[in-house]
Amino acid sequence: MAIFRRTSLHLTSLALLSTALVVGAPLTAHAFTSNPTVASILKAAKGAIVKQNGVHVTVSTVSGKTDSSVVADIGKTSGTETYVSGNESFTITVTPTYAYLSGSQKGLTTLMGLTAAEQKKIGKQSMAMKKGTSYYTTFKSNLTSGTTFASLLPAAKGTTLLTTRDKKTNGYQLKWTAKATSSQPKTTTVMTFSSGNATLPIKDAVSTSTGKSETTFSKWGEKVSVKIPTSTIPYAQVIPAS
């Protein structure tokens, strides 16, 4: 059975953003007019995020000589992501009953990790994964808001509030670092939050020794509607059970 190298937005770009948090019960979101702290900003952001129906996310990444980008719409029960790296790409679409995967030849093999034979079976179609399969569950958890929104925020410990606000948005800026691991270099993240009535992430910048990534969050509260592929092939016909 194939193991997808990049199974979702989390594994391509949002994985760089932060340590996962569990969002609790809804809280009242409010603007900070004086003496904001890391704790107060994160508390208000949790309360604001948990109320959102959807968000539009764009990510641009530079690593070495390769530019990559992600455009995603993440909703309550549906979501979609298109990942582009150089001339190759793949698209994931999630609905309440199916998840679909399509892409260029190397988008499916080099980026997603399918074999050449599996990619050939898919061709220009979309591979359909029914609700209840492991891949459907993975895609759904990462492209719908139930778990994706919960992983945007950092832990309060180790996070600092910068003394200066973002010049373009006047938003609050939180900064944190993640230590290098055997598979990932040290990362430094600066996330900007709205200082308006709802404290929501606006953008963030992630930098490492090997590249940088910039993410913007917009259309908070959008109702996400996805386009269902018309030409599909069942997952079992591409990757038969062993």
C-alpha positions as CSV (number, residue, x, y, z in Angstrom):
1,M,0.0,0.0,0.0
2,A,1.3,3.4,-0.9
3,I,2.2,5.9,1.9
4,F,1.4,9.5,0.9
5,R,4.4,11.7,1.6
6,R,2.2,14.8,1.8
7,T,-1.3,14.0,2.8
8,S,-2.8,17.4,3.5
9,L,-2.2,21.1,4.1
10,H,-0.7,20.2,7.5
11,L,2.0,18.2,5.9
12,T,2.8,20.7,3.2
13,S,2.8,24.0,4.9
14,L,0.6,24.5,8.0
15,A,2.8,22.0,9.8
16,L,5.4,24.8,10.0
17,L,3.1,27.1,11.8
18,S,2.8,25.9,15.4
19,T,2.4,23.4,18.2
20,A,-1.1,21.9,18.1
21,L,-3.6,23.1,20.7
22,V,-7.0,21.9,21.6
23,V,-9.6,24.6,21.3
24,G,-11.9,24.6,24.3
25,A,-15.4,25.9,24.7
26,P,-16.3,29.2,23.0
27,L,-15.1,32.3,24.7
28,T,-16.0,36.0,24.1
29,A,-13.6,37.6,21.6
30,H,-12.7,41.2,22.2
31,A,-10.2,43.8,21.1
32,F,-7.3,44.7,23.4
33,T,-7.2,48.4,24.0
34,S,-4.5,48.4,26.6
35,N,-1.9,46.1,28.1
36,P,-2.4,43.0,25.9
37,T,-0.4,39.9,26.9
38,V,0.4,36.6,25.2
39,A,-2.2,34.9,27.3
40,S,-4.9,37.4,26.7
41,I,-4.3,37.4,22.9
42,L,-4.3,33.6,22.7
43,K,-7.4,33.3,24.9
44,A,-9.3,35.8,22.7
45,A,-8.1,34.1,19.5
46,K,-9.2,30.6,20.7
47,G,-12.7,32.0,21.4
48,A,-12.8,33.7,18.0
49,I,-11.5,30.8,16.0
50,V,-13.8,28.2,17.4
51,K,-16.8,30.2,16.2
52,Q,-15.6,30.4,12.6
53,N,-17.3,28.4,9.7
54,G,-14.3,28.7,7.4
55,V,-11.2,30.5,6.3
56,H,-9.2,31.1,3.1
57,V,-5.5,30.4,3.4
58,T,-2.7,31.2,1.0
59,V,0.9,30.1,1.6
60,S,4.0,30.9,-0.4
61,T,7.3,29.0,0.4
62,V,10.8,29.4,-0.8
63,S,13.2,26.6,-0.2
64,G,16.4,26.5,-2.1
65,K,15.6,27.2,-5.7
66,T,12.0,25.9,-5.6
67,D,9.0,28.1,-5.0
68,S,5.9,26.4,-3.6
69,S,2.4,27.7,-2.9
70,V,-0.8,26.5,-1.3
71,V,-4.3,27.9,-1.7
72,A,-6.9,26.4,0.5
73,D,-10.4,26.9,1.7
74,I,-11.2,25.2,5.0
75,G,-14.8,24.8,6.1
76,K,-16.7,22.9,8.8
77,T,-17.4,19.8,6.7
78,S,-15.8,20.5,3.4
79,G,-12.4,21.8,2.2
80,T,-10.0,22.0,-0.7
81,E,-6.3,22.5,-1.2
82,T,-4.1,23.0,-4.2
83,Y,-0.4,22.6,-3.7
84,V,2.0,23.8,-6.4
85,S,5.8,23.1,-6.3
86,G,7.7,24.3,-9.4
87,N,5.7,23.0,-12.4
88,E,4.0,20.2,-10.5
89,S,0.8,20.2,-8.4
90,F,-1.9,18.2,-6.7
91,T,-5.4,19.1,-5.5
92,I,-7.3,17.6,-2.5
93,T,-11.0,18.0,-2.1
94,V,-13.0,16.9,0.9
95,T,-16.8,16.6,1.2
96,P,-18.9,15.0,4.0
97,T,-18.9,11.7,2.2
98,Y,-15.8,11.6,-0.1
99,A,-12.2,12.9,-0.5
100,Y,-10.7,13.3,-3.9
101,L,-7.1,13.5,-5.1
102,S,-5.8,14.6,-8.5
103,G,-2.6,16.1,-9.8
104,S,0.1,16.2,-12.4
105,Q,2.3,13.2,-13.0
106,K,5.1,14.2,-10.6
107,G,2.7,16.0,-8.4
108,L,1.2,12.6,-7.5
109,T,4.5,10.7,-7.5
110,T,7.2,13.0,-6.3
111,L,5.0,15.2,-4.1
112,M,2.4,12.8,-2.9
113,G,4.5,9.6,-3.0
114,L,2.3,7.4,-5.2
115,T,4.0,4.9,-7.4
116,A,4.2,5.4,-11.2
117,A,1.8,2.6,-11.7
118,E,-0.7,4.1,-9.3
119,Q,-0.4,7.5,-10.9
120,K,-0.9,6.0,-14.4
121,K,-4.2,4.4,-13.2
122,I,-5.4,7.8,-12.0
123,G,-4.3,9.7,-15.1
124,K,-6.3,12.9,-15.5
125,Q,-9.1,11.6,-13.2
126,S,-9.5,12.1,-9.4
127,M,-9.0,9.2,-7.0
128,A,-12.1,9.0,-4.8
129,M,-11.8,7.9,-1.2
130,K,-15.0,7.1,0.6
131,K,-15.8,8.2,4.1
132,G,-14.5,5.6,6.6
133,T,-11.3,4.9,4.8
134,S,-8.0,5.9,6.5
135,Y,-7.1,8.4,3.8
136,Y,-10.5,10.0,3.9
137,T,-10.1,10.5,7.7
138,T,-6.7,12.0,7.3
139,F,-7.7,14.5,4.6
140,K,-10.9,15.4,6.4
141,S,-9.1,16.1,9.7
142,N,-6.7,18.4,8.0
143,L,-9.0,20.2,5.6
144,T,-12.0,20.8,7.8
145,S,-12.1,23.2,10.7
146,G,-12.8,20.7,13.5
147,T,-9.1,20.0,13.9
148,T,-7.3,22.3,11.5
149,F,-8.3,25.6,13.2
150,A,-7.2,24.1,16.5
151,S,-3.6,23.8,15.4
152,L,-3.0,27.3,14.3
153,L,-2.0,28.8,17.6
154,P,1.2,28.3,19.6
155,A,1.5,27.4,23.2
156,A,1.7,30.4,25.6
157,K,5.0,29.1,27.1
158,G,7.9,30.1,24.9
159,T,5.9,32.7,23.0
160,T,6.6,36.4,23.3
161,L,4.6,39.5,22.3
162,L,6.6,41.9,20.2
163,T,6.6,45.5,21.4
164,T,5.9,46.8,17.9
165,R,2.7,46.1,16.0
166,D,2.5,45.1,12.4
167,K,2.9,48.2,10.1
168,K,0.3,47.2,7.6
169,T,-2.5,45.9,9.8
170,N,-1.7,47.4,13.2
171,G,-2.1,43.8,14.5
172,Y,-0.5,42.2,17.5
173,Q,2.6,40.1,16.7
174,L,3.5,36.9,18.6
175,K,6.8,35.2,18.1
176,W,8.1,31.8,18.9
177,T,10.7,29.3,17.9
178,A,10.8,25.5,17.5
179,K,14.0,23.6,18.1
180,A,15.7,21.7,15.3
181,T,14.9,18.0,15.0
182,S,16.3,15.2,13.0
183,S,13.9,16.0,10.2
184,Q,13.4,19.7,10.4
185,P,15.7,22.7,11.1
186,K,15.0,25.3,13.7
187,T,12.0,27.5,12.8
188,T,11.1,31.0,13.9
189,T,7.5,32.1,13.5
190,V,5.9,35.6,13.8
191,M,2.1,35.5,13.7
192,T,0.0,38.6,13.4
193,F,-3.4,38.9,15.0
194,S,-6.2,41.4,14.3
195,S,-6.5,44.1,17.0
196,G,-10.2,44.7,16.0
197,N,-13.4,43.2,17.5
198,A,-12.4,39.6,16.7
199,T,-8.9,38.5,17.5
200,L,-8.1,36.3,14.6
201,P,-4.8,35.3,12.8
202,I,-4.2,37.5,9.8
203,K,-0.8,36.3,8.6
204,D,2.4,34.7,9.8
205,A,6.0,34.4,8.6
206,V,8.1,31.2,9.2
207,S,11.8,31.2,8.6
208,T,14.4,28.5,8.8
209,S,18.0,28.1,7.7
210,T,16.8,26.5,4.5
211,G,13.9,28.8,3.5
212,K,10.9,30.9,4.5
213,S,7.2,30.7,4.3
214,E,4.5,33.4,4.4
215,T,0.9,32.6,5.2
216,T,-2.2,34.9,5.0
217,F,-5.6,34.1,6.5
218,S,-8.7,35.8,5.0
219,K,-12.4,35.4,4.6
220,W,-12.8,34.2,8.2
221,G,-16.4,32.9,8.6
222,E,-16.8,32.0,4.9
223,K,-19.1,29.2,4.0
224,V,-16.9,26.8,2.0
225,S,-18.4,25.2,-1.1
226,V,-16.2,22.8,-3.1
227,K,-16.4,21.6,-6.7
228,I,-16.8,17.8,-6.8
229,P,-14.8,16.1,-9.6
230,T,-16.9,14.6,-12.4
231,S,-14.4,12.0,-13.6
232,T,-13.2,9.7,-10.7
233,I,-11.7,6.3,-10.0
234,P,-12.3,4.5,-6.8
235,Y,-9.3,4.2,-4.4
236,A,-9.6,0.4,-4.3
237,Q,-8.9,0.3,-8.1
238,V,-5.8,2.4,-7.7
239,I,-4.3,0.8,-4.6
240,P,-5.9,-2.7,-4.1
241,A,-6.0,-4.0,-0.5
242,S,-3.0,-6.3,0.2
